[in-house]
Amino acid sequence: MEIYTFLIIGLILCLIYFVKSKKAAPIVVSDIIIYPIKGCGSIHLKEGKIVENGLVEDRQWFIANDKLENITQRQNPKILGIQPRLIYNGEGQLTNMILSHEGMPDFSLEIKDLSDKETVNVGVWKCTVPLPSKDEGEAVGAWITEALKAPENYHLFRFVADWPINHRKEYQSTVSDEFKTMATDIAQFLVISEETYAECIRKLPEYKRDHIDIIAFRPNIMVKGAPRAFDEDWWENFKINDVNFQGIGRCSRCRVTTISQKTLEFDANGEPVSTLRKINGNGTKGYLGMHCVKTCCGTVRVGDQVQVVSRRKFPDI
């Protein structure tokens, strides 16, 4: 009897030691993504420099028509087919942006000083005030118009100022006007975990799984190693390398995410939004990813550890 007692005690002690010694796998940055032209193709980075209004070159440009109305994937999903590539000189200065589109020769846009060009105010989706911008010229506008077979003239504008995030009334109690961004819909950054994305894919109807890509959700920082799917929904404050981030609200997903990454057409069944409403929503809205702002500048790199400092439940917005 005593032998069995000692064996049981020994097993319990071994189990306690194993649990205490086993550390949870760290959460790390797995990808950094920018979208130089709002609504167009993505660029994946090994490291990203974070400045006052977000990641350098993230959504600094956007497409608009003659009426100075921003053209997003909502109005023309085909703009997703335009793929930008950024060219830097030996000193790290951006000199050219190469635009590619199927069936078109590449267009090289020289990044010039536009100080002598007229500043115009362009209406951008979700912004309550027009954005001061400058036209990059007729040649690139004509190339975009032809590439997309657009029904009207398109122009490429460079955003020349930033706007306070709290122009959105739902964030006025959360974010002060010191936080500014470029032509993003909501915040400076969108953070999504690979665990969240995998759970979303797993729950989607089978037909949709091959027609979606993480780029449909427009993340800036991807992380892996989260303890569970949708864990980032709770991240109030977290740190990557020397940069502190503040979560300001979960991202409610819109119709843009239903665009097939293969056909560039909207999904007739509203997927993945329909599924997200069931697995991480309130029946009306479905959420995936956390909107964030930085509280200091710095650099983040793929492989950096993510330290979650504080957590809280965020309201549905």
Order of alpha helices (4+ residues) and beta strands (2+ residues): alpha-beta-beta-beta-beta-beta-beta-beta-beta-beta-beta-alpha-beta-beta-beta-beta-alpha-alpha-beta-beta-beta-alpha-beta-beta-beta
